[in-house]
Structures are given as structure tokens and as C-alpha cells.
Amino acid sequence: MVVERFRGPVGEVADPLTWGLDLDEETLTGASAHDVDPVQERFLRSYLSFAGETLDVETLHSRPGDDAHVLEVVRTALSSALAAPLQGDTSGGLPDDGDDDAFVDSYAEYRAAMRAIVEEVDTLPAEETMFVVDGRPAPSVRLVLRASAAVYVPVAERALVVSGPRGLVDRVDVVTRPLRSILQGDG
């Protein structure tokens, strides 16, 4: 069972209401026996701001093996943060009027926008900086593009990835707490 293997601390925003955030999603993903990527097992807490922006705090069960993999994780998180508004634009879906051409055009535009985001993120230099977790500064790897940011922070044997609007990423108080208490809501 994934929950049993994932026991231990996971990241979250200390007081979401202070920042105008509501918990939108909790997701626990697990690696299968065939996966070779150590960061497949992760716990995500996704928050939605009053302005409709998404802030994600992910806990990786295992740290990536090398700096290149760390950078890949941060680039993926930043690309996702930049793509969130695009996905929000399509969340209502297309009208079911049978117009396949409209669907194809919309999908092609979305793919082109995603491709452009990924290409732009792939050229960014990583910044080594400090990020506060549990009230203590910790070394981190950070990427920023436009109004979005993503930060990778090693915490004990795990790692946190915080991504979303730069202003929120820079200011929220991130803490770690046991997975069980978060899922059950008891303290």
C-alpha cells in the first residue's frame, strides 16, 4: 500500500487562510514495481487562491539521484505552474456541437502553447538559494519565469517542490507534518 510506504513528514502551507488559499486537492501517487524513477512516489497538496491561482506543495518520497534529475523535477514543476492558466481556459471544455475542427484547432493551440512553455523553461539557468521550511532556511534550487516560480528543497530523506505564483511561493510558510494527520485532518 502506497500510504504505508509513504509514512513520514509531507509538506503543506502552515496556515493557508492567511494567504487566501483553500486546499483544492490532495493526491498520493505511487510507483509500481516497474518504475525506475525514484521521484514517482509523491504527495501533492494543491491550493487555490482567491484569485484563482494554483500553488502546489509536493513531497517526493525519495530525492532524485543527481543534479540533472533535480533540475528536471524543478523544470517540470515550473512548466506545470505556467500551464495552469492554459488548463483553466480549457476546463469548461468545448461545446458539444459536433464541430471536430474547433476541437482540433483548440487542441493544436494548446499543444503549441505547452511546447513554447517547455522550450522557454528548458533554457532557464537554475538559481541556488535558501528556502524556509519549518521555520529554518534550507538550500534550494529555484527557477523563475514571468510571474511563476518553482523551488526544490531537500528535507531529511525527502524533498519538497513548491510551485505557483512567484509572490506566493516567495512568501508562504511551508511546514512538514506527518502524512496521516494531514489526510485525517487531526492536527
C-alpha positions as CSV (number, residue, x, y, z in Angstrom):
1,M,0.0,0.0,0.0
2,V,1.4,3.4,-1.0
3,V,0.3,5.2,2.2
4,E,2.2,2.6,4.3
5,R,5.3,3.1,2.2
6,F,4.9,6.9,2.3
7,R,4.7,7.3,6.1
8,G,6.6,10.3,7.5
9,P,6.5,14.1,7.0
10,V,5.0,15.8,4.0
11,G,4.9,19.5,3.1
12,E,2.0,21.8,3.4
13,V,1.3,25.5,3.8
14,A,1.2,26.3,7.5
15,D,-1.9,28.4,7.5
16,P,-3.5,28.6,4.1
17,L,-6.2,31.1,5.0
18,T,-3.5,33.6,5.9
19,W,-2.5,33.6,2.2
20,G,-6.0,33.5,0.8
21,L,-5.6,29.8,-0.1
22,D,-8.1,26.9,0.1
23,L,-7.0,23.3,-0.1
24,D,-8.1,22.2,-3.6
25,E,-6.6,18.7,-3.9
26,E,-4.6,16.1,-2.0
27,T,-3.1,13.3,-4.2
28,L,-0.8,10.5,-3.3
29,T,0.9,8.8,-6.2
30,G,2.8,5.6,-6.0
31,A,5.4,3.9,-8.1
32,S,4.9,0.5,-9.5
33,A,7.4,-2.3,-9.2
34,H,8.4,-1.5,-12.8
35,D,9.2,2.2,-12.3
36,V,12.8,3.2,-12.1
37,D,12.3,6.9,-11.3
38,P,12.7,7.4,-7.6
39,V,10.5,10.5,-7.6
40,Q,7.4,8.8,-8.8
41,E,6.1,8.4,-5.3
42,R,4.9,11.8,-4.2
43,F,2.3,13.5,-2.2
44,L,0.7,16.7,-3.6
45,R,-1.3,19.3,-1.7
46,S,-2.7,21.8,-4.2
47,Y,-4.1,25.1,-3.1
48,L,-6.3,27.6,-4.9
49,S,-6.0,31.3,-4.2
50,F,-9.0,33.7,-4.0
51,A,-7.7,35.0,-7.4
52,G,-7.9,31.5,-8.9
53,E,-4.2,30.8,-8.9
54,T,-2.8,27.4,-8.1
55,L,0.0,26.8,-5.5
56,D,1.4,23.3,-5.3
57,V,3.4,21.7,-2.5
58,E,4.7,18.3,-3.5
59,T,6.6,15.9,-1.2
60,L,8.9,13.5,-3.1
61,H,9.3,10.2,-1.2
62,S,12.8,9.9,-2.4
63,R,15.3,12.5,-3.5
64,P,16.4,12.5,-7.2
65,G,19.8,10.8,-7.7
66,D,21.7,13.7,-9.2
67,D,21.7,17.4,-10.0
68,A,20.4,16.8,-13.6
69,H,17.4,15.0,-12.2
70,V,16.7,17.7,-9.6
71,L,16.7,20.3,-12.4
72,E,14.3,18.2,-14.4
73,V,11.9,18.0,-11.4
74,V,12.1,21.8,-10.9
75,R,11.6,22.5,-14.7
76,T,8.6,20.2,-14.8
77,A,7.1,21.9,-11.8
78,L,7.6,25.4,-13.3
79,S,6.2,24.3,-16.7
80,S,3.1,23.0,-14.9
81,A,2.7,26.2,-12.9
82,L,3.0,28.2,-16.2
83,A,0.5,25.9,-17.9
84,A,-2.1,26.1,-15.1
85,P,-3.9,29.1,-16.7
86,L,-4.0,27.3,-20.0
87,Q,-5.6,24.3,-18.4
88,G,-8.1,26.6,-16.6
89,D,-9.1,28.0,-20.0
90,T,-10.0,24.6,-21.2
91,S,-11.5,23.2,-18.0
92,G,-15.0,24.0,-19.2
93,G,-14.4,22.0,-22.3
94,L,-15.7,22.8,-25.8
95,P,-19.3,22.9,-26.6
96,D,-20.5,19.5,-27.9
97,D,-21.8,20.9,-31.1
98,G,-20.1,18.2,-33.2
99,D,-17.5,20.6,-34.6
100,D,-14.4,18.4,-34.8
101,D,-12.5,21.2,-36.5
102,A,-12.9,23.5,-33.5
103,F,-11.7,20.8,-31.2
104,V,-8.7,20.1,-33.3
105,D,-7.8,23.8,-33.6
106,S,-8.1,24.3,-29.8
107,Y,-6.0,21.2,-29.1
108,A,-3.4,22.3,-31.6
109,E,-3.2,25.8,-30.0
110,Y,-2.9,24.2,-26.5
111,R,-0.1,21.9,-27.6
112,A,1.8,24.8,-29.3
113,A,1.5,26.9,-26.1
114,M,2.7,24.0,-24.0
115,R,5.6,23.3,-26.3
116,A,6.6,27.0,-26.1
117,I,6.5,27.0,-22.3
118,V,8.6,23.8,-22.1
119,E,11.2,25.2,-24.6
120,E,11.4,28.5,-22.6
121,V,11.7,26.8,-19.2
122,D,14.4,24.5,-20.6
123,T,16.7,27.5,-21.3
124,L,16.5,29.0,-17.8
125,P,19.5,28.9,-15.5
126,A,18.9,27.4,-12.1
127,E,19.4,29.6,-9.1
128,E,20.8,28.1,-5.8
129,T,19.2,29.9,-2.9
130,M,17.7,29.4,0.5
131,F,14.0,28.5,1.1
132,V,12.4,28.4,4.6
133,V,10.8,25.1,5.6
134,D,9.7,24.5,9.2
135,G,11.0,28.0,10.1
136,R,14.5,27.2,9.1
137,P,16.3,28.2,5.9
138,A,17.4,25.3,3.7
139,P,19.4,25.2,0.5
140,S,17.2,25.0,-2.6
141,V,17.2,25.1,-6.4
142,R,14.9,27.7,-7.9
143,L,13.6,28.6,-11.3
144,V,11.6,31.8,-12.1
145,L,9.8,32.7,-15.3
146,R,7.5,35.7,-15.6
147,A,5.2,35.6,-12.6
148,S,5.7,31.9,-11.7
149,A,8.3,30.1,-9.7
150,A,9.3,26.6,-8.7
151,V,11.6,25.6,-5.8
152,Y,13.2,22.2,-4.9
153,V,14.2,21.8,-1.3
154,P,15.8,18.7,0.3
155,V,14.2,17.9,3.6
156,A,15.6,15.0,5.6
157,E,15.5,11.9,3.2
158,R,12.8,13.5,1.1
159,A,12.4,16.7,-0.9
160,L,9.7,19.3,-1.4
161,V,8.8,21.1,-4.6
162,V,6.8,24.3,-4.2
163,S,5.4,25.9,-7.4
164,G,3.0,28.5,-8.4
165,P,2.7,32.3,-8.5
166,R,6.1,33.8,-7.6
167,G,4.6,36.1,-4.9
168,L,3.0,33.2,-3.1
169,V,6.0,30.8,-3.5
170,D,8.2,33.6,-2.0
171,R,6.0,34.3,1.0
172,V,4.0,31.2,2.2
173,D,5.1,29.4,5.3
174,V,5.9,25.8,4.3
175,V,6.0,23.2,7.1
176,T,6.2,19.4,7.3
177,R,3.8,17.3,9.2
178,P,3.0,13.6,9.3
179,L,1.0,12.3,6.3
180,R,-1.5,10.5,8.5
181,S,-2.6,13.7,10.4
182,I,-3.0,15.6,7.2
183,L,-5.1,13.0,5.5
184,Q,-7.3,12.5,8.5
185,G,-7.4,16.2,9.4
186,D,-6.3,15.6,13.0
187,G,-3.6,18.1,13.9
